[in-house]
Amino acid sequence: MATLVLDNGAYNAKIGYSHAHVSVIPNCQFRSKTARLKTFTANQLDEIKDPSGLFYILPFQKGYLVNWDVQRQVWDYLFGKEMYQVDFVDTNIIITEPYFNFSSIQESMNEILFEEYQFQAVLRVNAGALSAHRQLHVMDETHVINQVKEDVCYVSQDFFKDMEIAKLKGEENTVMLDYVLPDFSTIKKGFCKPREEMVLSGKYKTGEQILRLTNERFAVPEIVFHPSDIGIQEMGIPEAIVYSIQNLPEEMQPHFFKNIVLTGGNTLFPGFRDRVYSEVRCLTPTDYDVSVVLPENPITYSWEGGKLISENDDFEDMVVTREDYEENGHSICEEKFDI
């Protein structure tokens, strides 16, 4: 019996058989603002010559799976002949879901996996069981702007100091960066201008379309540390980590403070790990050691954990089989997964 591991993220799906390698694929569809009848799914994005006018159609909103029509189409593509050619009669699945997921979403997922796709066994698990972390996804961007974010953003270690630098003129402004936008003719992918080639006053004469960035570079990632900056009254990531650990029995807390693991694409922002460490350290009793680890590949780290679970001797005891589901329905999933 084959086991398919699917870390079903709000931005990327990390998918692969437990005996093979992982693929990282956009968990969304794309449509063109000029040709809205044409829809592209998952990595069909690679077929598009000019993605500048694309916008995302997402199955997830605010961290929860709410658009089942889009999610089904992505899964149909991933499970189908274009990708993994899943033989459902001979396949189990390990699939991730968010913390504190709504029962209605869990029930829909059970029905789709067992009744529509007819997997033989399912293990529904939050990614934290595979690698300890907390996720916050902010997704309302075009493809090009998302690429800009990934190329230029960083996490500030001193927000107000960097904000003052960003206000300076000319060479004194070490935060300022010019990003060359793609025209999808001669420039297929955007890139950062080397500092020595930047025109600090006046206009460029090269004909390139330039996006000048200053405080945007660190103000965007700041949202996950201070969501209240954009009106979201929630804790930032460091505060949420400390709050979660402090709700554990006191004798367990030192062990968790020494085992904080960061996963997900946003942790790749330069400075992310250092900022989390410094803020958690400030909020933690001085007699506790704090360790914050950024894995070599934080995007696929949870998927790798799922792969390891599939190889456990007690894996069969962890899943809900198709026979269990047909006999007991959604209740057996609630009882067994206990998320």
N, C-alpha and C positions, 0 to 999 in steps of 0.2 A: 504494500500500500504506500503510495507516494504521499508526501506532505508538502503542501504549498504554504509558504510563509508570506503574509501580506501585512506590512506595517502601513496601514491606511491613513496616511497623514493628510492634513488639510491643504498642503501645498504639493507635496510629492508622495506618490505611492512607492514604497520600497518592496519589491516583489521578487520571489524566486523559489525554486524547489530547494528543500533542505539539503539535498546532496549536491547542489550546484551553486552558481554565483548569483548575486543580487543585481537587479536592475533598478535604477532610480528614474521614475517616469512621472511627468506632471499629472496630478490627480484632478483633472479638470477638462473642460472643453474650451475651444477658442472660436470666436466669430470675428469676421472682419466688419469694421464699421461701414465699409463701402459696399460689401456684398454679404448681407446678413443671412441670406439663404444658405450659405456654405458654412458648415460646421466642421471643425477639426477636433479630434479626440486624442488626448494623451500625447504620445510622442509623434503623432502626425504633424505636429508643429515643425518638425525637421524638414518636412516637404515644402514648406512655404518659403518662397523667395523673398517676399517683403512682409515681415511680421509687424511693421510699424503701426498699422492700424488695427491690430488685434486687441480684443478685450477678453477677459476671463469670464467663464461661466462656471461657478464653483459649486460643488456639492456641500461644502462646509460653510457655515456662517458662525462667527464668534466661537469657533472651536467645536461645533456640533454638526453632525451630518443631518441636513434638513432637506436637501434637494435629491430625492431618490431617483428621479428621472435621469439627471446627469450622472449620478453615481452608478446606476445600472449600465448606462452606455459606456462608461469608462471600464467597468468590470467586464462587460461583454467583450470589449476590445482586448483587455488583458488576458482573459480566460480563453479567448477565441483563437481562430487559426492564424491571426496576424502576430500573436505573441506566444502564449504558453500552451495552446492546444490542450487544455485540461480535459482529461478523461475523468469525469465526475464519479463514475462508477468505481474508480480505483484511486480516489484522492481524498485526503483529509486536508483541512485548512486551519492554520493559526492566524487569527486576525486581531489587530489592535483596535481599541476604542478609547475615547477620552475618559478621564476621571469624572465621576459623578454623572455619568451618562443617564439620559432620561429613559425610563422604562419603555416608553412607546418606541423610541429609536432602537433599543435593544430587541424588542419584540419584532419589529420590522426586519432587522438584520437577521434574526433567527429564521424567520419565514423565507426570506430571500435565499439565504445560504442553503437551507435544507430543502425547501419546497420548490423553488424556481431552479436553482443550480444543481441541487441534489448531491451536495458533498456527502461523503460517508460519515465524517465526524468533524466536529468544530470545537476549537478552543478559542473562546473570545476573551481577550485579556487586555488590560491597559498597558501602555508602553512602559510605565514605571515598574511593572513586574519584570520586564525584560532588561531595563537599565534605568536606574533611579533618575527621574528628571521631572520638570514641570514645563509645559509648553504654553506659549501665547502666540497666536498667529494674527497678523494684521494683513489682510489681503483685499485691497481694492485698487489694483494697479494695472496699467497696461504692461505688455511684455517688455517694451523698451525701458520703461521707467523702473521695472523690477530689476532689469539687468544693471541699470545705473546704480541702484541701491546696493546690489551685491558687489559692484566694483569699487565704490567710493566711500561707503559708510564705515564708521568706526564708533566704538563706544568710548566716550570721554571719561577720563579718570578725575577730571575737575571741570564740571559743566560750565560754571560761571567764568572761570579763567579762559576756557576755550571760546566762550561767547564774546569776551572782551577782545581776544585776538581776532576773531572773525569780523569785528567792526573796523579793524585797522586798514590802511590803504597800502597798496603796492607790495613791496617785498617783505614788509613787516607782517603782513597777513600770511602766516605759514599754514593756515587752515584752507585758504582759498585754493580751488582746483578747477581746471577747465576740462570738461568731458566732451569729446568729439562724438556727436551722435551719428549713428549709421545712416547712410542714404540707400543702402541695399542695392547699390549699383557698383560703386568702387569701394565703398566701406561696408562690409557685411556685418561687422560687429563693432559696437562703440568701444572707445578706449580713453584712458586718461592722458592728457598732454603731459609730457615730461616738463618738470618745473622750469628748466632752462629754455624751453620753447614757448612758454606762456607769454602772451602780450598783456602786460599788467595795466597799460593805459592805451586807450584807442581801440581800434577794431582790427581783427584778423583780415589779411588780404588773400587768404588761401581758398576762400569759398566754402570752407567747412562750416557746418552748423555746430556752434559751440554752446554748451550749457555750463554756465559758471555757477559753482557751488561754494558756499561758505558754511554757515551754521547748519544748513540742511544735512551735512555729512554726519554730524553727531546728534542733531535734534531728533532725527527719525528713530534711531535705535534707543534714544532716551525714553521713548514711550513705554518700553517693557520694564523700565526701572521706575518710572513715575507716570503711570497711566492717567493720573489726575490732570496732567498737563493738557490733555485733550478731552477732559470732562468725564473720564471713566473712573468712577470711584471704587477702585480696586487696589489691592496691594501690588507693589512691584515684585519682580522675581526674588531678589534677596530677602525682602520682608516675608514673602510667602513661604520661602524655604524655612526660615527661622520659626515662623508661626506653626508650620506643619510639624517640625521636629519637636517643638516645645509642647505639642499636644500628645506626644508619646509618653509612656512611663519614664520617669526621671532616670532610671538606671539604663535605659536604652539610648538616651539622647547623645551621650558622648560618642557612641559608635556611629550614629548617623551623621553627626557633624564632621566626622573624619571620612565619610564616604559619600560626598556630594558629587554626582556625575552629571555633566552637561551634555545633552544630545539635541539634535535638530539643527537645521540650516542656519538659524540666526546666531547660534553660538560661534559661528565662524567669523563674525565681525571682529576685527582686531580690537583687543582690549576687553572683550566680553568676559573672559574667564577672570582676568585681574579685577575687574569692577565687581563681579559677583563675590569674589573672595574678600575683597576689602570691606564691602558692606556687610556681608555675613559675619566677618570677624568683629566688626564694630558692634553688632547686635547680639553677640554671643558671649556668655560668661567667660572671663579671662582664663579660668582654670580648665576650659575645654580646648582641645586641639581642633583646628578647622582645616580640612583638605578639600579643595575643589579641583576636580579632574576634568580635562577636556580630552576625550579620546582622539585617536589619530583620524578617524572618520566618523564624526558625530552624526552625520546624516543617516548612515546605515547601521549605527551601533545597536539600536533596538531590534532591527531585523536580525542581526547576528545573534542576539539573545534568543529570539524565536527559533532560530536554527538549532541552537544548543538544546532548547527545551524539547524539540522534536526528537532529539537523540537520547533523551532520558529514558531509563528503564521503566519508569512509572508514567510515561506519556499517555498510555492507553487509559490510565485511571483519571487523568486530568480532563479528557475531552468528553463532550456529549456526542454519542453516536447517533446515527440516523434512526436506529431502532429505538433508542431512549427517547428521542424527540417525538417520534410517531406515537409512542405509548403515553408520554407525559406532557408533551407540548412545551410551551414557553416556561412553565414553572420549573422544569428540571434544569434549564439554563440559568435561571435566577439563583437556584439553589447551589449549582455547581461552580459557576463563575464568580458569584459573590463580589461584583465590582461596585 
